[in-house]
Amino acid sequence: MDNIKFTPQDILRKQFKEKSIGKGYDVDDVDSFLDDVIKDYDAFNKEVTRLQDENDRLKAKVDELNRQVEVGSSISSRSAASQPVSSATNMDILKRLSNLERRVFGSQLGNDENDSHLL
């Protein structure tokens, strides 16, 4: 945007010098053309502004999503690290409980035909 020389207002206010020698341009035709150029300039400026706003909004969204990914990955890495420990602990507890049941209720468990509760 630094290399833009004219704003719509610069074009609108431009006054051309008149020369009495030779052929000149139709003033109404030049004014009509410049009016169309001004409309295009306005449309382009609005579109550039809209695209810059959208770009800023999307960059902010990308930053937010990156932060969420970082938080999610740190949580999942922490839970993944702690998950095997808790699984092993749960398995140890179940084995100990099974051994305890066999010792306490050993004779009663051996006589029961329905052994579905044994590990």
PyMOL commands that set and color helices and strands:
alter all, ss='L'
color gray80, all
select helices_A, chain A and resi 8-13+27-111
alter helices_A, ss='H'
color red, helices_A
deselect
rebuild
show_as cartoon
